[in-house]
């Protein structure tokens, strides 16, 4: 029995699922890229696969082999290696690998002399007064004599002519202070322009002298900046190990060292009971560092930076291909063609995303293999596992594809997209090597160009420490947690697709009714979505799908379309094109809208656009089988066929493939051969079934478009001029 609702036959098994449509569109994208030609001869798919690997291979060669040629003069080669590419040849570790003096083991021990054993230092000259507070709380009768002698010797030393701070240095005993002043915070942090230090003596005897120097950090900015940069945070941006930092102090030493030398010199004379003129010196060695990969089996940081830039260019290359494909399809009205056969543009975007996901996965997998294999004893990633690299590449690939589709959807001109993208790409690649707050770095990971270099940079630093990657643990206190970055990148992917869905609803193109910008916040919109889902889930037992009585089975006057008081007003031109139009369309009837071509105020094309959902009426109603087009247009499109004024054909499909594409999209995959043969014979295109659509004449294209419009179980066919 045939179940119908106002003469539209509801046949549940004659509808392609979203998965079937996705597979169909994926096949079309593969056919398109195989048949597209670069420079009119090379298939585009070959360029997509060969160019990235060729570029990366050149970088590998340039980084490893070119600067190890034997035909280069050894002196020039060494100079080139050390200064241009900073080859990690030295097995010894130091604070400053760029300083030849520090790299020499015999010179690694430094000696600094203090000829004036007084408080002569520019550090103290910044203050109007210097206060030295002597505190000895564990004083006993045995140490009382030595303590008094120490105080007298300090006073005597300050009176020497070579002590420039004599007139502004005060020696204060802790016991001489009142109780309200006996607080370290009060002494150290005062508002006066004076430098206060506390000499806290814990033990004093003829054999042992143990004390602490307590002082506050100076408040002037230059010292604080210099102290902060004692550890150079920029090694993360330079792709270096912390042990390769440049010593920013450059043979300098803490300023409070003068206080220590001053006190020590007095105590030594006191213990020896001699007034000797001794020149004191401070001996120190360069700090030792942890082991790290710094030999020739790992690329230099400059080599790896070249690899990062090459990968960024590869990502930019695919970005242009994907976004240009989306722009070309929008300009060729492919989106409108797909909507005519009830395929949402979002499914087509998923098809493109799926295709380029496999291509990018192949390329990144090849790069991972290159990085993990030994090329002349040269391995890029030995400690970072292949699974980590592949996982991160998969996430970055999906992010890039989503971002590319979004940008391609927003532009209708590739030239403007190209110029804007180049600017963004330069900015993001520059920021990826800059030092700023980690919060901003994580936010910038929304951009695929930044996130690619940012993550690769930290993987390379992780490799140099010879440790395996722990996604949930910081490598250094200044480095981010990779898991946080991945979570943010993961969140960016649905964010991009939500934007794609949103812009598709607001700017649907020529074939569709755009929603207002705030439609996601409209309760009426979500109610209509719920009603549409109910429509698709209805079964034959539903009350709205009742079998018509037998006497109406052959009724030729069944109403399919009801138009009442239709009006269309264009506020841009202040014109009412369609005003108070009412009519009905019946089953098994042909209705024509007649009027002069280009005649004003007739509105033939406008009425057609409103009937098939291209534009929405200003007033009045259009009901197709009692469903209002304002709320159920997406559902009703499966029962409408439309052949507009332009051709609804895919240029790189053959005539036969075009018919079969429409048949599969409308749910007739099992009958596609019979449908194709019958329709081609009806429009007299049987002999041209293997010809590309772009090679057909204008009349042949119109006949093929009409044949496509009559595919499927549609009872309402609209034909343009």
Buried (B, 14 or more C-beta within 10 A) or exposed (E): EEBBBBBBEBEEEBBBEEEBBBBBBBBBBBBBBEBBEEEEEEBBBEBBBEBBBEBBBEBBEBBBEEBEEEEBEEEEBEEBBBEEBBBBEEEEBBBBBEBEEBBEEEEBEBEEEBEBBBBBBEBBBBBEBBBBBBBBEEBEEEBEEBBEBBBEBBEEBBEEEEBBBBEBBEBBEBEEBEEEEEEBEEBBEEEEEEBBBBBBBEEBEEEEBEBEBBBBEBEEEEBEEEBEBEEBBBBBBBBBBBBBBBBBEEEEEEBBBBBBBBBBBBBBBBBEEEEEEEEBEEEEEBEEBEEBBBEBBBBBBBBBBBBBEBBBBBBBBBBBBBBBBBBBBBEBBBBBBBBBBBBBBBBBBBBBBBBBBEBBBBBBBBBBEBBBEEEEEBBBBBBBEEEBBBEBBBBBBBBBBBBBBBBBBBBEEBEEBBEEBEEBBEBBBEBBBEEEEEEEBBEBBBBBBBBBBBBBBBBBBBBBBBEEBEBEEEBBEBBBBBEBBBBBBEEBBEBBBEBBBBEBBBEBBBBBBBBEEEBBEEEEBEEBEEEBEEBEEBEEEBEEEEEBEEEEEEEEEBBBBBBEEBBBBEEEEEEBBBBEBEEBBBBEEEEEBEEEEEEEEBBBBBBBBBBBBBBBBBEBBBBBBEBBBBBBBBBBBBBBBBBBEBBBBBBBBBBBBBBBBBBBBBBBEEEBEEBBBEBBEEBEBBEBBEBBBEEBEEEBBBBBBBBBBBBBBBBBBBBBE
